[in-house]
Amino acid sequence: MATPTQEKTRTEQFKVEGDRLLAETKRLIKEGNVRRISIKQGEQTVLELPLTMGVAGVLLAPWLAAVGAVAALVTDSSIEVERAEPSRAR
């Protein structure tokens, strides 16, 4: 009997200037292996975007508008990205 494979994830965090926040978020979404994007100011999470495979651009429009609004307000921001690790065959 085969056991279900668990998807492994990894998290990375990097600093980004407020004016680059929206562009970096769009770039990460296009990568396709991103599961969640958290935008933080210092240690506090300001906005969290849960993503799934196949999310249509129409559904992302309100989220991207929110990211744009947050970008105008935050300084000392960082993006925390949760990515899906490619599964390896045994």
PDB file of N, CA, C and O in Angstrom, chain B, residues numbered from 101:
ATOM      1  N   MET B 101       0.840  -1.166   0.000  1.00  0.00           N
ATOM      2  CA  MET B 101       0.000   0.000   0.000  1.00  0.00           C
ATOM      3  C   MET B 101       0.895   1.242   0.000  1.00  0.00           C
ATOM      4  O   MET B 101       1.802   1.362   0.823  1.00  0.00           O
ATOM      5  N   ALA B 102       0.638   2.135  -0.904  1.00  0.00           N
ATOM      6  CA  ALA B 102       1.453   3.340  -1.010  1.00  0.00           C
ATOM      7  C   ALA B 102       1.059   4.337   0.063  1.00  0.00           C
ATOM      8  O   ALA B 102      -0.118   4.499   0.388  1.00  0.00           O
ATOM      9  N   THR B 103       2.068   5.002   0.604  1.00  0.00           N
ATOM     10  CA  THR B 103       1.787   6.032   1.595  1.00  0.00           C
ATOM     11  C   THR B 103       1.661   7.368   0.882  1.00  0.00           C
ATOM     12  O   THR B 103       2.376   7.624  -0.087  1.00  0.00           O
ATOM     13  N   PRO B 104       0.777   8.208   1.342  1.00  0.00           N
ATOM     14  CA  PRO B 104       0.631   9.512   0.696  1.00  0.00           C
ATOM     15  C   PRO B 104       1.912  10.324   0.864  1.00  0.00           C
ATOM     16  O   PRO B 104       2.540  10.314   1.923  1.00  0.00           O
ATOM     17  N   THR B 105       2.279  11.016  -0.189  1.00  0.00           N
ATOM     18  CA  THR B 105       3.481  11.838  -0.116  1.00  0.00           C
ATOM     19  C   THR B 105       3.136  13.178   0.502  1.00  0.00           C
ATOM     20  O   THR B 105       2.126  13.795   0.164  1.00  0.00           O
ATOM     21  N   GLN B 106       3.969  13.608   1.391  1.00  0.00           N
ATOM     22  CA  GLN B 106       3.769  14.908   2.005  1.00  0.00           C
ATOM     23  C   GLN B 106       4.599  15.928   1.253  1.00  0.00           C
ATOM     24  O   GLN B 106       5.770  15.702   0.951  1.00  0.00           O
ATOM     25  N   GLU B 107       3.985  17.026   0.963  1.00  0.00           N
ATOM     26  CA  GLU B 107       4.688  18.090   0.274  1.00  0.00           C
ATOM     27  C   GLU B 107       5.554  18.833   1.283  1.00  0.00           C
ATOM     28  O   GLU B 107       5.069  19.286   2.319  1.00  0.00           O
ATOM     29  N   LYS B 108       6.818  18.949   0.972  1.00  0.00           N
ATOM     30  CA  LYS B 108       7.719  19.679   1.853  1.00  0.00           C
ATOM     31  C   LYS B 108       7.732  21.137   1.450  1.00  0.00           C
ATOM     32  O   LYS B 108       7.614  21.479   0.273  1.00  0.00           O
ATOM     33  N   THR B 109       7.876  21.981   2.446  1.00  0.00           N
ATOM     34  CA  THR B 109       7.945  23.415   2.177  1.00  0.00           C
ATOM     35  C   THR B 109       9.195  23.976   2.835  1.00  0.00           C
ATOM     36  O   THR B 109       9.739  23.401   3.777  1.00  0.00           O
ATOM     37  N   ARG B 110       9.630  25.103   2.318  1.00  0.00           N
ATOM     38  CA  ARG B 110      10.728  25.831   2.945  1.00  0.00           C
ATOM     39  C   ARG B 110      10.328  27.292   3.010  1.00  0.00           C
ATOM     40  O   ARG B 110       9.547  27.774   2.189  1.00  0.00           O
ATOM     41  N   THR B 111      10.865  27.980   3.982  1.00  0.00           N
ATOM     42  CA  THR B 111      10.529  29.381   4.187  1.00  0.00           C
ATOM     43  C   THR B 111      11.791  30.218   4.073  1.00  0.00           C
ATOM     44  O   THR B 111      12.848  29.851   4.588  1.00  0.00           O
ATOM     45  N   GLU B 112      11.663  31.338   3.397  1.00  0.00           N
ATOM     46  CA  GLU B 112      12.772  32.281   3.325  1.00  0.00           C
ATOM     47  C   GLU B 112      12.229  33.682   3.544  1.00  0.00           C
ATOM     48  O   GLU B 112      11.058  33.957   3.284  1.00  0.00           O
ATOM     49  N   GLN B 113      13.082  34.547   4.018  1.00  0.00           N
ATOM     50  CA  GLN B 113      12.655  35.914   4.312  1.00  0.00           C
ATOM     51  C   GLN B 113      13.722  36.870   3.795  1.00  0.00           C
ATOM     52  O   GLN B 113      14.918  36.623   3.954  1.00  0.00           O
ATOM     53  N   PHE B 114      13.282  37.962   3.175  1.00  0.00           N
ATOM     54  CA  PHE B 114      14.231  38.966   2.709  1.00  0.00           C
ATOM     55  C   PHE B 114      13.634  40.352   2.825  1.00  0.00           C
ATOM     56  O   PHE B 114      12.420  40.539   2.742  1.00  0.00           O
ATOM     57  N   LYS B 115      14.510  41.314   3.018  1.00  0.00           N
ATOM     58  CA  LYS B 115      14.099  42.715   3.153  1.00  0.00           C
ATOM     59  C   LYS B 115      13.827  43.301   1.779  1.00  0.00           C
ATOM     60  O   LYS B 115      14.464  42.937   0.791  1.00  0.00           O
ATOM     61  N   VAL B 116      12.872  44.210   1.738  1.00  0.00           N
ATOM     62  CA  VAL B 116      12.534  44.870   0.479  1.00  0.00           C
ATOM     63  C   VAL B 116      12.080  46.293   0.797  1.00  0.00           C
ATOM     64  O   VAL B 116      11.393  46.531   1.790  1.00  0.00           O
ATOM     65  N   GLU B 117      12.468  47.216  -0.044  1.00  0.00           N
ATOM     66  CA  GLU B 117      12.051  48.605   0.117  1.00  0.00           C
ATOM     67  C   GLU B 117      10.576  48.724  -0.246  1.00  0.00           C
ATOM     68  O   GLU B 117      10.078  47.964  -1.076  1.00  0.00           O
ATOM     69  N   GLY B 118       9.875  49.671   0.369  1.00  0.00           N
ATOM     70  CA  GLY B 118       8.442  49.845   0.144  1.00  0.00           C
ATOM     71  C   GLY B 118       8.066  50.016  -1.314  1.00  0.00           C
ATOM     72  O   GLY B 118       7.028  49.516  -1.747  1.00  0.00           O
ATOM     73  N   ASP B 119       8.897  50.718  -2.085  1.00  0.00           N
ATOM     74  CA  ASP B 119       8.573  50.955  -3.492  1.00  0.00           C
ATOM     75  C   ASP B 119       8.764  49.704  -4.355  1.00  0.00           C
ATOM     76  O   ASP B 119       8.272  49.665  -5.483  1.00  0.00           O
ATOM     77  N   ARG B 120       9.459  48.692  -3.859  1.00  0.00           N
ATOM     78  CA  ARG B 120       9.680  47.444  -4.606  1.00  0.00           C
ATOM     79  C   ARG B 120       8.769  46.318  -4.128  1.00  0.00           C
ATOM     80  O   ARG B 120       8.794  45.222  -4.687  1.00  0.00           O
ATOM     81  N   LEU B 121       7.974  46.577  -3.111  1.00  0.00           N
ATOM     82  CA  LEU B 121       7.149  45.541  -2.496  1.00  0.00           C
ATOM     83  C   LEU B 121       6.163  44.921  -3.480  1.00  0.00           C
ATOM     84  O   LEU B 121       6.063  43.697  -3.561  1.00  0.00           O
ATOM     85  N   LEU B 122       5.446  45.732  -4.215  1.00  0.00           N
ATOM     86  CA  LEU B 122       4.451  45.229  -5.159  1.00  0.00           C
ATOM     87  C   LEU B 122       5.117  44.451  -6.292  1.00  0.00           C
ATOM     88  O   LEU B 122       4.636  43.382  -6.670  1.00  0.00           O
ATOM     89  N   ALA B 123       6.204  44.967  -6.834  1.00  0.00           N
ATOM     90  CA  ALA B 123       6.905  44.283  -7.933  1.00  0.00           C
ATOM     91  C   ALA B 123       7.449  42.929  -7.478  1.00  0.00           C
ATOM     92  O   ALA B 123       7.354  41.949  -8.217  1.00  0.00           O
ATOM     93  N   GLU B 124       8.012  42.864  -6.281  1.00  0.00           N
ATOM     94  CA  GLU B 124       8.535  41.594  -5.763  1.00  0.00           C
ATOM     95  C   GLU B 124       7.409  40.601  -5.508  1.00  0.00           C
ATOM     96  O   GLU B 124       7.563  39.409  -5.775  1.00  0.00           O
ATOM     97  N   THR B 125       6.288  41.076  -4.997  1.00  0.00           N
ATOM     98  CA  THR B 125       5.147  40.187  -4.748  1.00  0.00           C
ATOM     99  C   THR B 125       4.641  39.594  -6.054  1.00  0.00           C
ATOM    100  O   THR B 125       4.369  38.396  -6.122  1.00  0.00           O
ATOM    101  N   LYS B 126       4.510  40.412  -7.086  1.00  0.00           N
ATOM    102  CA  LYS B 126       4.063  39.913  -8.393  1.00  0.00           C
ATOM    103  C   LYS B 126       5.049  38.897  -8.951  1.00  0.00           C
ATOM    104  O   LYS B 126       4.647  37.875  -9.507  1.00  0.00           O
ATOM    105  N   ARG B 127       6.341  39.178  -8.802  1.00  0.00           N
ATOM    106  CA  ARG B 127       7.365  38.254  -9.305  1.00  0.00           C
ATOM    107  C   ARG B 127       7.267  36.901  -8.595  1.00  0.00           C
ATOM    108  O   ARG B 127       7.359  35.854  -9.236  1.00  0.00           O
ATOM    109  N   LEU B 128       7.083  36.925  -7.299  1.00  0.00           N
ATOM    110  CA  LEU B 128       6.979  35.685  -6.531  1.00  0.00           C
ATOM    111  C   LEU B 128       5.743  34.884  -6.924  1.00  0.00           C
ATOM    112  O   LEU B 128       5.804  33.658  -7.016  1.00  0.00           O
ATOM    113  N   ILE B 129       4.633  35.559  -7.153  1.00  0.00           N
ATOM    114  CA  ILE B 129       3.404  34.874  -7.551  1.00  0.00           C
ATOM    115  C   ILE B 129       3.601  34.167  -8.889  1.00  0.00           C
ATOM    116  O   ILE B 129       3.127  33.046  -9.076  1.00  0.00           O
ATOM    117  N   LYS B 130       4.292  34.812  -9.812  1.00  0.00           N
ATOM    118  CA  LYS B 130       4.528  34.221 -11.133  1.00  0.00           C
ATOM    119  C   LYS B 130       5.416  32.982 -11.082  1.00  0.00           C
ATOM    120  O   LYS B 130       5.354  32.142 -11.980  1.00  0.00           O
ATOM    121  N   GLU B 131       6.240  32.857 -10.046  1.00  0.00           N
ATOM    122  CA  GLU B 131       7.117  31.697  -9.933  1.00  0.00           C
ATOM    123  C   GLU B 131       6.340  30.388  -9.853  1.00  0.00           C
ATOM    124  O   GLU B 131       6.803  29.360 -10.349  1.00  0.00           O
ATOM    125  N   GLY B 132       5.178  30.418  -9.241  1.00  0.00           N
ATOM    126  CA  GLY B 132       4.316  29.242  -9.240  1.00  0.00           C
ATOM    127  C   GLY B 132       4.522  28.268  -8.102  1.00  0.00           C
ATOM    128  O   GLY B 132       3.602  27.508  -7.798  1.00  0.00           O
ATOM    129  N   ASN B 133       5.679  28.244  -7.453  1.00  0.00           N
ATOM    130  CA  ASN B 133       5.894  27.288  -6.366  1.00  0.00           C
ATOM    131  C   ASN B 133       5.724  27.927  -4.994  1.00  0.00           C
ATOM    132  O   ASN B 133       6.088  27.335  -3.978  1.00  0.00           O
ATOM    133  N   VAL B 134       5.176  29.125  -4.965  1.00  0.00           N
ATOM    134  CA  VAL B 134       4.970  29.847  -3.714  1.00  0.00           C
ATOM    135  C   VAL B 134       3.599  29.480  -3.144  1.00  0.00           C
ATOM    136  O   VAL B 134       2.590  29.549  -3.845  1.00  0.00           O
ATOM    137  N   ARG B 135       3.571  29.094  -1.883  1.00  0.00           N
ATOM    138  CA  ARG B 135       2.328  28.706  -1.213  1.00  0.00           C
ATOM    139  C   ARG B 135       1.745  29.844  -0.382  1.00  0.00           C
ATOM    140  O   ARG B 135       0.526  29.965  -0.261  1.00  0.00           O
ATOM    141  N   ARG B 136       2.613  30.678   0.189  1.00  0.00           N
ATOM    142  CA  ARG B 136       2.153  31.761   1.050  1.00  0.00           C
ATOM    143  C   ARG B 136       3.183  32.876   1.026  1.00  0.00           C
ATOM    144  O   ARG B 136       4.389  32.628   1.035  1.00  0.00           O
ATOM    145  N   ILE B 137       2.689  34.109   0.996  1.00  0.00           N
ATOM    146  CA  ILE B 137       3.543  35.287   1.086  1.00  0.00           C
ATOM    147  C   ILE B 137       3.049  36.099   2.277  1.00  0.00           C
ATOM    148  O   ILE B 137       1.869  36.439   2.367  1.00  0.00           O
ATOM    149  N   SER B 138       3.962  36.403   3.183  1.00  0.00           N
ATOM    150  CA  SER B 138       3.635  37.245   4.330  1.00  0.00           C
ATOM    151  C   SER B 138       4.457  38.521   4.218  1.00  0.00           C
ATOM    152  O   SER B 138       5.668  38.473   4.001  1.00  0.00           O
ATOM    153  N   ILE B 139       3.801  39.646   4.367  1.00  0.00           N
ATOM    154  CA  ILE B 139       4.488  40.931   4.347  1.00  0.00           C
ATOM    155  C   ILE B 139       4.555  41.411   5.789  1.00  0.00           C
ATOM    156  O   ILE B 139       3.541  41.503   6.480  1.00  0.00           O
ATOM    157  N   LYS B 140       5.767  41.712   6.224  1.00  0.00           N
ATOM    158  CA  LYS B 140       5.984  42.079   7.617  1.00  0.00           C
ATOM    159  C   LYS B 140       6.608  43.459   7.716  1.00  0.00           C
ATOM    160  O   LYS B 140       7.369  43.888   6.849  1.00  0.00           O
ATOM    161  N   GLN B 141       6.267  44.131   8.783  1.00  0.00           N
ATOM    162  CA  GLN B 141       6.925  45.377   9.154  1.00  0.00           C
ATOM    163  C   GLN B 141       7.585  45.098  10.487  1.00  0.00           C
ATOM    164  O   GLN B 141       6.907  44.929  11.501  1.00  0.00           O
ATOM    165  N   GLY B 142       8.892  45.050  10.487  1.00  0.00           N
ATOM    166  CA  GLY B 142       9.604  44.597  11.671  1.00  0.00           C
ATOM    167  C   GLY B 142       9.272  43.132  11.893  1.00  0.00           C
ATOM    168  O   GLY B 142       9.468  42.309  10.999  1.00  0.00           O
ATOM    169  N   GLU B 143       8.776  42.801  13.066  1.00  0.00           N
ATOM    170  CA  GLU B 143       8.382  41.417  13.374  1.00  0.00           C
ATOM    171  C   GLU B 143       6.884  41.185  13.213  1.00  0.00           C
ATOM    172  O   GLU B 143       6.425  40.048  13.321  1.00  0.00           O
ATOM    173  N   GLN B 144       6.118  42.237  12.960  1.00  0.00           N
ATOM    174  CA  GLN B 144       4.656  42.130  12.874  1.00  0.00           C
ATOM    175  C   GLN B 144       4.213  41.836  11.445  1.00  0.00           C
ATOM    176  O   GLN B 144       4.638  42.513  10.509  1.00  0.00           O
ATOM    177  N   THR B 145       3.361  40.829  11.276  1.00  0.00           N
ATOM    178  CA  THR B 145       2.796  40.512   9.975  1.00  0.00           C
ATOM    179  C   THR B 145       1.711  41.521   9.643  1.00  0.00           C
ATOM    180  O   THR B 145       0.752  41.689  10.398  1.00  0.00           O
ATOM    181  N   VAL B 146       1.870  42.199   8.497  1.00  0.00           N
ATOM    182  CA  VAL B 146       0.923  43.220   8.072  1.00  0.00           C
ATOM    183  C   VAL B 146      -0.123  42.634   7.135  1.00  0.00           C
ATOM    184  O   VAL B 146      -1.299  42.992   7.197  1.00  0.00           O
ATOM    185  N   LEU B 147       0.321  41.722   6.261  1.00  0.00           N
ATOM    186  CA  LEU B 147      -0.573  41.125   5.275  1.00  0.00           C
ATOM    187  C   LEU B 147      -0.078  39.725   4.948  1.00  0.00           C
ATOM    188  O   LEU B 147       1.124  39.512   4.795  1.00  0.00           O
ATOM    189  N   GLU B 148      -0.993  38.771   4.840  1.00  0.00           N
ATOM    190  CA  GLU B 148      -0.643  37.406   4.490  1.00  0.00           C
ATOM    191  C   GLU B 148      -1.469  36.981   3.290  1.00  0.00           C
ATOM    192  O   GLU B 148      -2.695  37.100   3.290  1.00  0.00           O
ATOM    193  N   LEU B 149      -0.785  36.483   2.264  1.00  0.00           N
ATOM    194  CA  LEU B 149      -1.448  36.057   1.035  1.00  0.00           C
ATOM    195  C   LEU B 149      -1.311  34.548   0.876  1.00  0.00           C
ATOM    196  O   LEU B 149      -0.244  34.074   0.485  1.00  0.00           O
ATOM    197  N   PRO B 150      -2.354  33.784   1.165  1.00  0.00           N
ATOM    198  CA  PRO B 150      -2.289  32.341   0.906  1.00  0.00           C
ATOM    199  C   PRO B 150      -2.505  32.106  -0.587  1.00  0.00           C
ATOM    200  O   PRO B 150      -3.469  32.612  -1.161  1.00  0.00           O
ATOM    201  N   LEU B 151      -1.621  31.349  -1.211  1.00  0.00           N
ATOM    202  CA  LEU B 151      -1.717  31.098  -2.644  1.00  0.00           C
ATOM    203  C   LEU B 151      -1.867  29.609  -2.894  1.00  0.00           C
ATOM    204  O   LEU B 151      -1.349  28.786  -2.139  1.00  0.00           O
ATOM    205  N   THR B 152      -2.571  29.272  -3.949  1.00  0.00           N
ATOM    206  CA  THR B 152      -2.689  27.885  -4.372  1.00  0.00           C
ATOM    207  C   THR B 152      -2.354  27.805  -5.845  1.00  0.00           C
ATOM    208  O   THR B 152      -2.371  28.815  -6.548  1.00  0.00           O
ATOM    209  N   MET B 153      -2.054  26.618  -6.308  1.00  0.00           N
ATOM    210  CA  MET B 153      -1.745  26.428  -7.725  1.00  0.00           C
ATOM    211  C   MET B 153      -2.964  26.816  -8.552  1.00  0.00           C
ATOM    212  O   MET B 153      -4.098  26.504  -8.186  1.00  0.00           O
ATOM    213  N   GLY B 154      -2.729  27.482  -9.642  1.00  0.00           N
ATOM    214  CA  GLY B 154      -3.794  27.807 -10.571  1.00  0.00           C
ATOM    215  C   GLY B 154      -4.680  28.970 -10.163  1.00  0.00           C
ATOM    216  O   GLY B 154      -5.808  29.078 -10.642  1.00  0.00           O
ATOM    217  N   VAL B 155      -4.204  29.829  -9.303  1.00  0.00           N
ATOM    218  CA  VAL B 155      -4.995  30.993  -8.916  1.00  0.00           C
ATOM    219  C   VAL B 155      -5.069  31.932 -10.111  1.00  0.00           C
ATOM    220  O   VAL B 155      -4.044  32.318 -10.673  1.00  0.00           O
ATOM    221  N   ALA B 156      -6.265  32.289 -10.487  1.00  0.00           N
ATOM    222  CA  ALA B 156      -6.468  33.159 -11.650  1.00  0.00           C
ATOM    223  C   ALA B 156      -6.102  34.592 -11.307  1.00  0.00           C
ATOM    224  O   ALA B 156      -6.228  35.025 -10.161  1.00  0.00           O
ATOM    225  N   GLY B 157      -5.647  35.322 -12.320  1.00  0.00           N
ATOM    226  CA  GLY B 157      -5.263  36.715 -12.142  1.00  0.00           C
ATOM    227  C   GLY B 157      -6.391  37.573 -11.610  1.00  0.00           C
ATOM    228  O   GLY B 157      -6.153  38.517 -10.856  1.00  0.00           O
ATOM    229  N   VAL B 158      -7.618  37.254 -11.995  1.00  0.00           N
ATOM    230  CA  VAL B 158      -8.780  38.022 -11.527  1.00  0.00           C
ATOM    231  C   VAL B 158      -8.915  37.902 -10.012  1.00  0.00           C
ATOM    232  O   VAL B 158      -9.280  38.870  -9.344  1.00  0.00           O
ATOM    233  N   LEU B 159      -8.625  36.732  -9.471  1.00  0.00           N
ATOM    234  CA  LEU B 159      -8.723  36.529  -8.032  1.00  0.00           C
ATOM    235  C   LEU B 159      -7.605  37.233  -7.279  1.00  0.00           C
ATOM    236  O   LEU B 159      -7.762  37.570  -6.106  1.00  0.00           O
ATOM    237  N   LEU B 160      -6.473  37.458  -7.948  1.00  0.00           N
ATOM    238  CA  LEU B 160      -5.335  38.107  -7.305  1.00  0.00           C
ATOM    239  C   LEU B 160      -5.442  39.623  -7.294  1.00  0.00           C
ATOM    240  O   LEU B 160      -4.767  40.276  -6.497  1.00  0.00           O
ATOM    241  N   ALA B 161      -6.260  40.192  -8.143  1.00  0.00           N
ATOM    242  CA  ALA B 161      -6.348  41.652  -8.260  1.00  0.00           C
ATOM    243  C   ALA B 161      -6.614  42.347  -6.922  1.00  0.00           C
ATOM    244  O   ALA B 161      -5.928  43.321  -6.612  1.00  0.00           O
ATOM    245  N   PRO B 162      -7.575  41.894  -6.118  1.00  0.00           N
ATOM    246  CA  PRO B 162      -7.792  42.568  -4.824  1.00  0.00           C
ATOM    247  C   PRO B 162      -6.589  42.435  -3.892  1.00  0.00           C
ATOM    248  O   PRO B 162      -6.269  43.369  -3.156  1.00  0.00           O
ATOM    249  N   TRP B 163      -5.917  41.276  -3.919  1.00  0.00           N
ATOM    250  CA  TRP B 163      -4.739  41.080  -3.084  1.00  0.00           C
ATOM    251  C   TRP B 163      -3.619  42.020  -3.500  1.00  0.00           C
ATOM    252  O   TRP B 163      -2.938  42.598  -2.652  1.00  0.00           O
ATOM    253  N   LEU B 164      -3.432  42.172  -4.799  1.00  0.00           N
ATOM    254  CA  LEU B 164      -2.363  43.043  -5.282  1.00  0.00           C
ATOM    255  C   LEU B 164      -2.670  44.508  -4.971  1.00  0.00           C
ATOM    256  O   LEU B 164      -1.756  45.291  -4.710  1.00  0.00           O
ATOM    257  N   ALA B 165      -3.928  44.875  -4.999  1.00  0.00           N
ATOM    258  CA  ALA B 165      -4.311  46.230  -4.603  1.00  0.00           C
ATOM    259  C   ALA B 165      -3.986  46.453  -3.126  1.00  0.00           C
ATOM    260  O   ALA B 165      -3.521  47.525  -2.738  1.00  0.00           O
ATOM    261  N   ALA B 166      -4.233  45.437  -2.313  1.00  0.00           N
ATOM    262  CA  ALA B 166      -3.912  45.532  -0.885  1.00  0.00           C
ATOM    263  C   ALA B 166      -2.407  45.643  -0.682  1.00  0.00           C
ATOM    264  O   ALA B 166      -1.955  46.419   0.160  1.00  0.00           O
ATOM    265  N   VAL B 167      -1.633  44.886  -1.434  1.00  0.00           N
ATOM    266  CA  VAL B 167      -0.171  44.964  -1.329  1.00  0.00           C
ATOM    267  C   VAL B 167       0.304  46.360  -1.706  1.00  0.00           C
ATOM    268  O   VAL B 167       1.193  46.910  -1.056  1.00  0.00           O
ATOM    269  N   GLY B 168      -0.283  46.938  -2.752  1.00  0.00           N
ATOM    270  CA  GLY B 168       0.069  48.294  -3.157  1.00  0.00           C
ATOM    271  C   GLY B 168      -0.226  49.309  -2.063  1.00  0.00           C
ATOM    272  O   GLY B 168       0.562  50.227  -1.836  1.00  0.00           O
ATOM    273  N   ALA B 169      -1.352  49.146  -1.389  1.00  0.00           N
ATOM    274  CA  ALA B 169      -1.706  50.054  -0.298  1.00  0.00           C
ATOM    275  C   ALA B 169      -0.749  49.890   0.880  1.00  0.00           C
ATOM    276  O   ALA B 169      -0.329  50.874   1.488  1.00  0.00           O
ATOM    277  N   VAL B 170      -0.411  48.651   1.193  1.00  0.00           N
ATOM    278  CA  VAL B 170       0.524  48.384   2.283  1.00  0.00           C
ATOM    279  C   VAL B 170       1.891  48.969   1.953  1.00  0.00           C
ATOM    280  O   VAL B 170       2.550  49.541   2.821  1.00  0.00           O
ATOM    281  N   ALA B 171       2.319  48.827   0.698  1.00  0.00           N
ATOM    282  CA  ALA B 171       3.629  49.331   0.277  1.00  0.00           C
ATOM    283  C   ALA B 171       3.749  50.833   0.508  1.00  0.00           C
ATOM    284  O   ALA B 171       4.828  51.333   0.823  1.00  0.00           O
ATOM    285  N   ALA B 172       2.649  51.542   0.352  1.00  0.00           N
ATOM    286  CA  ALA B 172       2.669  52.990   0.546  1.00  0.00           C
ATOM    287  C   ALA B 172       2.799  53.369   2.021  1.00  0.00           C
ATOM    288  O   ALA B 172       3.204  54.487   2.339  1.00  0.00           O
ATOM    289  N   LEU B 173       2.460  52.452   2.917  1.00  0.00           N
ATOM    290  CA  LEU B 173       2.416  52.765   4.343  1.00  0.00           C
ATOM    291  C   LEU B 173       3.587  52.225   5.158  1.00  0.00           C
ATOM    292  O   LEU B 173       3.916  52.789   6.201  1.00  0.00           O
ATOM    293  N   VAL B 174       4.218  51.157   4.710  1.00  0.00           N
ATOM    294  CA  VAL B 174       5.211  50.501   5.560  1.00  0.00           C
ATOM    295  C   VAL B 174       6.635  50.917   5.205  1.00  0.00           C
ATOM    296  O   VAL B 174       6.961  51.223   4.058  1.00  0.00           O
ATOM    297  N   THR B 175       7.453  50.913   6.229  1.00  0.00           N
ATOM    298  CA  THR B 175       8.890  51.035   6.071  1.00  0.00           C
ATOM    299  C   THR B 175       9.492  49.846   6.807  1.00  0.00           C
ATOM    300  O   THR B 175       8.793  49.175   7.566  1.00  0.00           O
ATOM    301  N   ASP B 176      10.747  49.583   6.600  1.00  0.00           N
ATOM    302  CA  ASP B 176      11.398  48.443   7.255  1.00  0.00           C
ATOM    303  C   ASP B 176      10.593  47.172   7.007  1.00  0.00           C
ATOM    304  O   ASP B 176      10.288  46.429   7.940  1.00  0.00           O
ATOM    305  N   SER B 177      10.253  46.929   5.750  1.00  0.00           N
ATOM    306  CA  SER B 177       9.410  45.779   5.439  1.00  0.00           C
ATOM    307  C   SER B 177      10.244  44.605   4.953  1.00  0.00           C
ATOM    308  O   SER B 177      11.364  44.766   4.467  1.00  0.00           O
ATOM    309  N   SER B 178       9.671  43.429   5.096  1.00  0.00           N
ATOM    310  CA  SER B 178      10.291  42.219   4.588  1.00  0.00           C
ATOM    311  C   SER B 178       9.195  41.313   4.057  1.00  0.00           C
ATOM    312  O   SER B 178       8.026  41.437   4.424  1.00  0.00           O
ATOM    313  N   ILE B 179       9.596  40.410   3.193  1.00  0.00           N
ATOM    314  CA  ILE B 179       8.670  39.424   2.635  1.00  0.00           C
ATOM    315  C   ILE B 179       9.121  38.063   3.111  1.00  0.00           C
ATOM    316  O   ILE B 179      10.292  37.706   2.978  1.00  0.00           O
ATOM    317  N   GLU B 180       8.198  37.303   3.662  1.00  0.00           N
ATOM    318  CA  GLU B 180       8.470  35.927   4.050  1.00  0.00           C
ATOM    319  C   GLU B 180       7.730  35.037   3.061  1.00  0.00           C
ATOM    320  O   GLU B 180       6.523  35.183   2.868  1.00  0.00           O
ATOM    321  N   VAL B 181       8.448  34.126   2.442  1.00  0.00           N
ATOM    322  CA  VAL B 181       7.893  33.302   1.374  1.00  0.00           C
ATOM    323  C   VAL B 181       7.940  31.841   1.789  1.00  0.00           C
ATOM    324  O   VAL B 181       8.985  31.340   2.203  1.00  0.00           O
ATOM    325  N   GLU B 182       6.812  31.162   1.679  1.00  0.00           N
ATOM    326  CA  GLU B 182       6.747  29.718   1.901  1.00  0.00           C
ATOM    327  C   GLU B 182       6.631  29.072   0.533  1.00  0.00           C
ATOM    328  O   GLU B 182       5.680  29.325  -0.207  1.00  0.00           O
ATOM    329  N   ARG B 183       7.608  28.233   0.204  1.00  0.00           N
ATOM    330  CA  ARG B 183       7.654  27.595  -1.116  1.00  0.00           C
ATOM    331  C   ARG B 183       7.460  26.087  -1.003  1.00  0.00           C
ATOM    332  O   ARG B 183       7.829  25.467  -0.005  1.00  0.00           O
ATOM    333  N   ALA B 184       6.879  25.521  -2.038  1.00  0.00           N
ATOM    334  CA  ALA B 184       6.755  24.069  -2.119  1.00  0.00           C
ATOM    335  C   ALA B 184       8.058  23.508  -2.665  1.00  0.00           C
ATOM    336  O   ALA B 184       8.580  23.996  -3.667  1.00  0.00           O
ATOM    337  N   GLU B 185       8.575  22.499  -2.015  1.00  0.00           N
ATOM    338  CA  GLU B 185       9.770  21.811  -2.483  1.00  0.00           C
ATOM    339  C   GLU B 185       9.344  20.783  -3.526  1.00  0.00           C
ATOM    340  O   GLU B 185       8.328  20.111  -3.349  1.00  0.00           O
ATOM    341  N   PRO B 186      10.103  20.652  -4.604  1.00  0.00           N
ATOM    342  CA  PRO B 186       9.753  19.628  -5.584  1.00  0.00           C
ATOM    343  C   PRO B 186       9.873  18.243  -4.950  1.00  0.00           C
ATOM    344  O   PRO B 186      10.823  17.963  -4.220  1.00  0.00           O
ATOM    345  N   SER B 187       8.902  17.387  -5.239  1.00  0.00           N
ATOM    346  CA  SER B 187       8.943  16.038  -4.669  1.00  0.00           C
ATOM    347  C   SER B 187       9.975  15.213  -5.426  1.00  0.00           C
ATOM    348  O   SER B 187      10.157  15.364  -6.634  1.00  0.00           O
ATOM    349  N   ARG B 188      10.642  14.342  -4.686  1.00  0.00           N
ATOM    350  CA  ARG B 188      11.674  13.502  -5.272  1.00  0.00           C
ATOM    351  C   ARG B 188      11.202  12.064  -5.287  1.00  0.00           C
ATOM    352  O   ARG B 188      10.719  11.543  -4.282  1.00  0.00           O
ATOM    353  N   ALA B 189      11.345  11.439  -6.421  1.00  0.00           N
ATOM    354  CA  ALA B 189      10.944  10.034  -6.549  1.00  0.00           C
ATOM    355  C   ALA B 189      11.999   9.161  -5.889  1.00  0.00           C
ATOM    356  O   ALA B 189      13.195   9.441  -5.958  1.00  0.00           O
ATOM    357  N   ARG B 190      11.532   8.103  -5.251  1.00  0.00           N
ATOM    358  CA  ARG B 190      12.469   7.175  -4.602  1.00  0.00           C
ATOM    359  C   ARG B 190      12.817   6.049  -5.513  1.00  0.00           C
ATOM    360  O   ARG B 190      13.593   5.169  -5.140  1.00  0.00           O
TER     361      ARG B 190
END
